[in-house]
Amino acid sequence: MQWSPTHPSTFAACDGDGFLEVWDLNRDTEAPVAHKQTAKRTALNCLSWNADGRRIAVGDSDGFVNMWALDKELAQPRGEDFADFEEMIQTQLTNIKAI
């Protein structure tokens, strides 16, 4: 799992079933905005974003690396994305304190 280097509410995760998931917590906190599986369906075990947040390199258990390109809206935050993410976190923290 790794947070996007450019977008405050976006992170990516990979799993042993060969799936890459991209989450944008400003859009949805319960489901990824992208859920893709590699053609080989090999276990994925590492990932890294490039500096501009437009691509993710994902390594598999056979030693191969796949490159995935993201939509511009996931890579480049809008001005309000930072404030929206902060508000969402504050709301979640308030809900936890209420329990």
Order of alpha helices (4+ residues) and beta strands (2+ residues): beta-beta-beta-beta-beta-beta-beta-alpha-alpha
